[in-house]
Amino acid sequence: MSVEEILASMVDSGKVPHAILLHENDGGGAFPVAMGFLEKLYGAAGGRVAKLIHSDVHFIFPVVAPGSSSASSVSPSEPWLGDFRALALENPRFTEQDLWSALGFEGKNPVISVSEANALLRTLGLHALEGGYTSTVIYLPEKMNPAAANKLLKILEEPPSQTIFVLITHAPEKLLATIVSRCQMFRVQSAPVSAADSYDDGGQLASLMDALLARDLSAALSEGEQIAALPSKESAKAFCRYASEKFRRVFLYQQGLGQLAGDDAQARDWAARVSPKFPRKALEVLDRTVLRIDRNVNVKILFTDLVDRLYINI
């Protein structure tokens, strides 16, 4: 069964979990899956859900809101909600970059702050305006700061009656393990990616991992130099995206969630051979590498640093 069919069957059976975590690749289609689930959940009112205007369906997403107070009664994302709705209606499979462009956050570091979590608590303290369920869709919960994450955890531990949370993440390994454990998690499979996004025709990641697992730093650095010599910055970034997806699968296998990783024998093998901390550390350095490529840092230096950090944490 597809994720959509499983979620629909939950609604039909009346056994709807209070927290659902949808793991997608960037732009992978989890948002329309979430909205389809909520449309069915709200039944006759689903038309307003589809238009993103149902009064009991709330949206939280990372923003840049300097000077916002944790005591404020206004959600920090509220000023950008209209732009968020416009983007999601025009392109439900929007990417992170699409969102940052729509909100004017390019080159910044949007977050979900504790003031957002506090505003959510106040909202959940009110009765549903139309009766029935109150729902909150949280896009990129991995961008919560620690205070916000802990606040959300407390809500998930003791959720108000008839309250549903749908979290859409690109990086479940960056979430608190206790948050993940309180959600029913589903992997939303992406449509086939472009050749650039799947770039690893030379088996470069496999060769790099062979050297790292053999504890051969010299060979690993040599592989890093070959990756740095890729023909363009976009190719280098595509390699990082490919490696990130592989290491997310390694993380899922290590967490006993192999059913969400697909049938990937290579990732399964690596999961058994690398340290438990390796996937998280690897994903951190890959994210940082992509960011610095965009800032025109020397690619050879970046991949030398990447290899060193992977070697330390393997």
C-alpha positions as CSV (number, residue, x, y, z in Angstrom):
1,M,0.0,0.0,0.0
2,S,1.1,3.5,-0.6
3,V,1.5,6.1,2.2
4,E,-1.6,7.8,0.9
5,E,-3.6,4.6,1.1
6,I,-2.3,3.7,4.6
7,L,-3.2,7.2,5.9
8,A,-6.7,7.0,4.3
9,S,-7.3,3.6,5.9
10,M,-6.4,5.0,9.3
11,V,-9.1,7.7,8.9
12,D,-11.6,5.0,7.7
13,S,-10.8,2.8,10.7
14,G,-11.0,5.7,13.2
15,K,-7.4,4.8,14.4
16,V,-5.6,8.0,13.6
17,P,-2.3,8.5,15.5
18,H,-1.8,11.9,17.1
19,A,1.6,12.5,15.4
20,I,2.7,11.5,11.9
21,L,6.2,12.1,10.6
22,L,6.6,12.2,6.8
23,H,10.2,11.8,5.6
24,E,10.8,13.1,2.1
25,N,13.6,14.2,-0.1
26,D,13.6,18.0,-0.7
27,G,10.6,18.6,-2.9
28,G,9.5,15.0,-2.7
29,G,5.8,15.5,-2.4
30,A,5.1,15.0,1.3
31,F,3.1,18.2,1.6
32,P,0.3,17.1,-0.8
33,V,0.3,13.7,1.0
34,A,-0.2,15.5,4.3
35,M,-3.0,17.7,2.8
36,G,-4.7,14.7,1.2
37,F,-4.7,13.0,4.6
38,L,-6.2,16.1,6.3
39,E,-8.8,16.5,3.5
40,K,-10.1,13.0,4.3
41,L,-9.9,13.5,8.0
42,Y,-12.1,16.7,7.8
43,G,-14.6,15.1,5.5
44,A,-17.1,17.6,4.1
45,A,-14.8,20.4,5.2
46,G,-11.9,19.0,3.2
47,G,-12.5,21.6,0.5
48,R,-11.3,24.3,2.8
49,V,-8.3,22.1,3.8
50,A,-7.4,21.9,0.1
51,K,-7.5,25.7,-0.2
52,L,-5.3,26.0,3.0
53,I,-8.0,28.1,4.7
54,H,-9.5,25.7,7.2
55,S,-9.6,27.5,10.6
56,D,-8.6,24.4,12.5
57,V,-5.6,23.5,10.3
58,H,-2.4,25.4,11.3
59,F,0.9,25.7,9.6
60,I,4.4,26.2,11.2
61,F,7.5,26.7,9.1
62,P,11.0,28.2,9.7
63,V,11.2,32.0,9.5
64,V,13.7,34.8,10.1
65,A,12.0,36.9,12.8
66,P,14.6,39.0,14.7
67,G,13.5,40.4,18.0
68,S,10.5,38.2,18.4
69,S,9.6,37.6,22.0
70,S,8.8,34.1,23.4
71,A,6.0,35.7,25.4
72,S,4.3,37.1,22.3
73,S,0.8,35.8,21.5
74,V,1.5,36.0,17.8
75,S,3.1,33.2,15.9
76,P,6.5,34.3,14.4
77,S,5.5,32.7,11.1
78,E,2.1,34.5,10.9
79,P,3.4,37.5,8.8
80,W,4.5,35.1,6.1
81,L,1.5,32.7,6.2
82,G,0.0,34.3,3.1
83,D,3.2,33.8,1.1
84,F,3.4,30.2,2.3
85,R,-0.1,29.5,1.2
86,A,0.4,31.1,-2.2
87,L,3.5,29.0,-2.8
88,A,2.0,25.7,-1.6
89,L,-1.1,26.2,-3.7
90,E,0.9,27.1,-6.8
91,N,3.5,24.3,-6.3
92,P,2.6,21.7,-3.6
93,R,6.0,20.0,-4.2
94,F,7.9,23.1,-3.3
95,T,11.5,22.8,-2.2
96,E,13.3,24.5,0.7
97,Q,14.9,26.9,-1.8
98,D,11.4,27.7,-3.3
99,L,10.2,28.6,0.2
100,W,13.2,30.7,1.1
101,S,12.8,32.6,-2.2
102,A,9.0,33.1,-1.7
103,L,9.6,34.4,1.8
104,G,12.7,36.5,1.0
105,F,15.0,34.4,3.2
106,E,17.8,33.6,0.7
107,G,21.2,33.5,2.3
108,K,19.7,33.5,5.8
109,N,19.1,30.9,8.5
110,P,15.4,30.4,9.1
111,V,14.4,28.6,12.3
112,I,11.4,27.5,14.3
113,S,11.8,29.3,17.6
114,V,10.5,28.7,21.1
115,S,8.1,31.6,20.6
116,E,6.5,29.6,17.7
117,A,6.1,26.6,20.1
118,N,4.6,28.8,22.8
119,A,2.1,30.4,20.3
120,L,1.2,26.8,19.2
121,L,0.5,25.9,22.9
122,R,-1.8,28.8,23.3
123,T,-3.6,27.9,20.0
124,L,-4.0,24.2,21.1
125,G,-5.5,25.4,24.4
126,L,-8.5,26.7,22.5
127,H,-11.4,24.6,21.3
128,A,-11.6,23.7,17.6
129,L,-13.5,26.5,15.9
130,E,-15.5,24.0,13.8
131,G,-15.5,21.1,16.2
132,G,-13.6,17.9,15.7
133,Y,-9.9,17.8,15.1
134,T,-7.3,20.6,15.5
135,S,-4.3,19.9,13.2
136,T,-0.9,21.4,12.9
137,V,1.4,20.8,9.9
138,I,5.1,21.5,10.8
139,Y,7.3,21.9,7.8
140,L,11.0,21.2,8.5
141,P,10.8,20.4,12.3
142,E,14.6,19.7,12.1
143,K,15.0,23.5,12.0
144,M,13.6,23.9,15.5
145,N,16.0,25.4,18.0
146,P,16.6,23.2,21.1
147,A,14.1,25.1,23.3
148,A,11.3,24.7,20.6
149,A,12.2,21.0,20.2
150,N,11.8,20.3,23.9
151,K,8.6,22.3,24.0
152,L,7.2,20.2,21.1
153,L,8.3,17.0,22.8
154,K,6.2,17.9,25.8
155,I,3.2,18.5,23.6
156,L,3.6,15.2,21.8
157,E,4.0,13.4,25.2
158,E,0.7,14.7,26.4
159,P,-1.3,15.9,23.4
160,P,-4.7,17.6,23.8
161,S,-7.7,15.5,22.8
162,Q,-8.4,15.3,19.1
163,T,-5.2,17.0,18.2
164,I,-3.2,15.8,15.1
165,F,0.4,16.8,14.3
166,V,1.9,16.1,10.8
167,L,5.6,16.7,10.6
168,I,7.4,16.9,7.2
169,T,11.1,16.4,7.5
170,H,14.1,16.2,5.1
171,A,16.4,15.1,7.9
172,P,14.9,12.9,10.6
173,E,18.4,12.3,12.0
174,K,18.4,15.9,13.1
175,L,15.3,15.5,15.2
176,L,15.3,14.5,18.9
177,A,15.1,10.8,19.0
178,T,12.3,11.1,21.5
179,I,10.2,13.2,19.1
180,V,10.7,10.6,16.3
181,S,9.7,7.8,18.8
182,R,6.3,9.5,19.5
183,C,5.4,9.8,15.8
184,Q,4.2,7.2,13.3
185,M,6.9,7.6,10.6
186,F,6.4,7.1,6.9
187,R,8.9,7.4,4.0
188,V,7.4,9.4,1.1
189,Q,9.2,8.2,-2.0
190,S,10.2,10.9,-4.5
191,A,9.6,10.8,-8.2
192,P,12.7,9.8,-10.2
193,V,15.4,12.5,-9.7
194,S,17.4,14.2,-12.4
195,A,20.7,12.9,-13.6
196,A,22.4,15.7,-11.7
197,D,20.7,14.9,-8.4
198,S,21.6,11.2,-8.7
199,Y,25.2,11.9,-9.8
200,D,27.5,9.1,-8.7
201,D,28.2,7.4,-12.0
202,G,31.8,6.8,-11.1
203,G,31.0,5.1,-7.9
204,Q,32.9,7.8,-6.1
205,L,31.0,7.5,-2.8
206,A,31.5,3.8,-2.7
207,S,35.2,4.2,-3.3
208,L,35.5,6.9,-0.7
209,M,33.6,4.7,1.8
210,D,35.9,1.7,1.0
211,A,38.9,3.8,1.9
212,L,37.3,5.2,5.1
213,L,36.2,1.7,6.3
214,A,39.7,0.4,5.6
215,R,41.1,3.3,7.7
216,D,43.2,4.4,4.8
217,L,43.3,8.2,5.1
218,S,45.7,8.6,2.2
219,A,43.4,6.7,-0.2
220,A,40.4,8.6,1.2
221,L,42.0,12.0,0.6
222,S,42.8,10.9,-2.9
223,E,39.2,10.0,-3.5
224,G,38.3,13.5,-2.0
225,E,40.6,15.1,-4.6
226,Q,38.8,13.3,-7.4
227,I,35.4,14.4,-6.1
228,A,36.7,18.0,-5.9
229,A,37.7,17.8,-9.5
230,L,34.1,17.2,-10.7
231,P,33.4,19.5,-13.7
232,S,31.2,22.1,-11.9
233,K,30.0,23.3,-8.5
234,E,26.6,21.9,-9.3
235,S,28.2,18.5,-9.8
236,A,29.9,18.8,-6.4
237,K,26.7,19.7,-4.8
238,A,24.9,16.9,-6.5
239,F,27.5,14.5,-5.1
240,C,26.7,15.9,-1.6
241,R,23.0,15.4,-2.1
242,Y,23.5,11.8,-3.3
243,A,25.8,11.1,-0.3
244,S,23.3,12.7,2.1
245,E,20.5,10.5,0.9
246,K,22.7,7.4,1.3
247,F,23.7,8.3,4.8
248,R,20.1,9.0,5.8
249,R,19.4,5.4,4.8
250,V,22.3,4.3,6.9
251,F,20.8,6.2,9.8
252,L,17.4,4.6,9.3
253,Y,19.0,1.1,9.2
254,Q,20.9,1.8,12.4
255,Q,17.6,2.9,14.1
256,G,15.8,-0.3,13.1
257,L,13.8,1.6,10.5
258,G,15.0,-0.3,7.5
259,Q,11.5,-0.5,6.0
260,L,11.7,3.3,5.5
261,A,15.0,3.1,3.8
262,G,14.0,0.9,0.9
263,D,16.0,-2.1,-0.3
264,D,19.5,-0.7,-0.3
265,A,22.0,-3.4,0.4
266,Q,24.9,-1.0,0.3
267,A,23.5,1.3,2.9
268,R,22.6,-1.7,5.0
269,D,26.2,-3.0,4.9
270,W,27.6,0.4,5.8
271,A,25.1,0.7,8.7
272,A,26.6,-2.4,10.2
273,R,30.2,-1.2,9.9
274,V,30.2,2.5,10.8
275,S,29.9,4.0,14.3
276,P,26.4,5.0,15.5
277,K,27.5,8.7,15.4
278,F,28.7,8.5,11.8
279,P,25.4,9.3,9.9
280,R,24.6,12.4,11.9
281,K,28.1,13.7,11.7
282,A,28.4,13.0,8.0
283,L,25.1,14.7,7.3
284,E,26.2,17.8,9.2
285,V,29.5,18.1,7.3
286,L,27.7,17.5,3.9
287,D,25.2,20.2,4.7
288,R,28.0,22.6,5.6
289,T,29.9,21.7,2.5
290,V,27.0,22.5,0.2
291,L,26.5,25.8,2.0
292,R,30.2,26.7,1.6
293,I,30.2,25.7,-2.1
294,D,27.4,28.3,-2.6
295,R,29.7,30.8,-0.8
296,N,32.5,30.1,-3.3
297,V,34.9,28.5,-0.8
298,N,37.6,26.5,-2.6
299,V,36.1,23.1,-3.4
300,K,39.4,21.2,-2.9
301,I,39.8,22.6,0.6
302,L,36.1,21.8,1.3
303,F,36.4,18.1,0.3
304,T,39.7,17.7,2.1
305,D,38.0,18.9,5.2
306,L,35.0,16.7,4.5
307,V,37.1,13.6,4.2
308,D,39.0,14.4,7.4
309,R,35.8,14.7,9.3
310,L,34.3,11.5,7.9
311,Y,37.5,9.7,8.8
312,I,37.4,10.9,12.4
313,N,33.8,9.7,12.8
314,I,33.7,6.5,10.9
